[in-house]
Amino acid sequence: MKGAVDIKWFGHAGFKIQFMDKDDIQRCVYIDIWIDNKDCPEAEKADCPNDADLVLVTHGQLDHSMHAPHLLITGKREERKLVCSSEVGTYFELF
């Protein structure tokens, strides 16, 4: 990792962590993103993120896991990954 780390709060329990890797590629990690919550920035609601490298889901409640499949399906990064419990992963496989 090189340089600064930018952390953006998406409301509720959601965060985006952005940084440059050793090869000067910008990386984005999303944690428990729920775009529909009242505290999510309006700009993110209007144009849902598609730059995820890694999506982390702490548990299966919808306010922590609802938008993880969307971040993966619409994502532009070729090697994007999801980390979650096996139960949540089994459910996401439906998408």
C-alpha positions as CSV (number, residue, x, y, z in Angstrom):
1,M,0.0,0.0,0.0
2,K,1.3,3.5,-0.9
3,G,0.2,6.9,0.3
4,A,-2.9,7.9,2.0
5,V,-5.9,5.8,2.8
6,D,-9.3,7.4,2.3
7,I,-12.3,6.1,4.4
8,K,-15.8,7.2,3.4
9,W,-18.8,6.5,5.5
10,F,-21.9,5.3,3.6
11,G,-24.3,5.6,6.5
12,H,-25.4,2.9,9.0
13,A,-22.5,0.4,9.1
14,G,-21.2,0.9,5.5
15,F,-17.7,2.1,4.6
16,K,-15.5,2.4,1.5
17,I,-11.8,2.2,2.0
18,Q,-9.7,3.4,-0.9
19,F,-6.0,3.3,-1.4
20,M,-3.2,2.9,-3.9
21,D,-1.5,-0.5,-4.0
22,K,2.2,-1.1,-4.6
23,D,1.7,-1.0,-8.4
24,D,-0.1,2.4,-8.2
25,I,-3.5,0.9,-8.9
26,Q,-6.4,2.4,-6.9
27,R,-8.1,-0.2,-4.8
28,C,-11.6,-0.1,-3.2
29,V,-12.9,-2.2,-0.3
30,Y,-16.6,-1.9,0.6
31,I,-17.9,-3.1,4.0
32,D,-21.6,-3.7,4.7
33,I,-22.9,-1.3,2.0
34,W,-26.6,-0.5,2.2
35,I,-27.2,2.2,-0.4
36,D,-30.9,2.8,0.6
37,N,-30.2,4.0,4.2
38,K,-31.1,7.5,5.1
39,D,-27.5,8.6,5.8
40,C,-25.9,7.3,2.6
41,P,-24.6,10.3,0.5
42,E,-27.1,11.3,-2.2
43,A,-24.4,11.1,-4.9
44,E,-23.8,7.4,-4.1
45,K,-27.6,6.7,-4.3
46,A,-27.8,8.3,-7.7
47,D,-24.8,6.5,-9.1
48,C,-24.2,3.3,-7.3
49,P,-20.5,2.4,-7.0
50,N,-19.0,0.0,-9.6
51,D,-15.3,0.1,-8.5
52,A,-15.2,-2.6,-5.9
53,D,-12.1,-4.8,-5.6
54,L,-13.3,-6.5,-2.4
55,V,-16.7,-6.5,-0.8
56,L,-16.9,-7.6,2.9
57,V,-20.2,-8.6,4.5
58,T,-20.2,-9.1,8.3
59,H,-23.5,-10.9,8.5
60,G,-26.7,-11.6,6.5
61,Q,-29.1,-8.9,7.8
62,L,-30.3,-6.9,4.8
63,D,-29.0,-3.6,6.2
64,H,-25.5,-5.1,6.0
65,S,-25.7,-7.4,2.9
66,M,-28.4,-6.1,0.6
67,H,-26.2,-4.3,-1.9
68,A,-23.2,-6.6,-2.0
69,P,-24.5,-8.6,-5.0
70,H,-25.1,-5.4,-6.9
71,L,-21.5,-4.2,-6.2
72,L,-20.2,-7.5,-7.7
73,I,-22.6,-7.8,-10.6
74,T,-22.2,-4.2,-11.9
75,G,-18.5,-4.0,-10.9
76,K,-15.9,-3.2,-13.5
77,R,-12.9,-4.7,-11.7
78,E,-12.1,-8.1,-13.3
79,E,-10.9,-9.9,-10.1
80,R,-13.4,-8.5,-7.6
81,K,-14.1,-10.7,-4.6
82,L,-16.7,-11.2,-1.9
83,V,-15.9,-12.2,1.7
84,C,-18.8,-13.4,3.8
85,S,-20.1,-16.3,5.9
86,S,-20.9,-19.5,4.1
87,E,-24.7,-19.0,4.7
88,V,-24.6,-15.5,3.1
89,G,-22.5,-16.8,0.3
90,T,-24.9,-19.6,-0.5
91,Y,-27.7,-17.1,-0.7
92,F,-25.7,-14.8,-2.9
93,E,-25.0,-17.6,-5.3
94,L,-28.7,-17.3,-6.4
95,F,-27.7,-14.0,-8.0
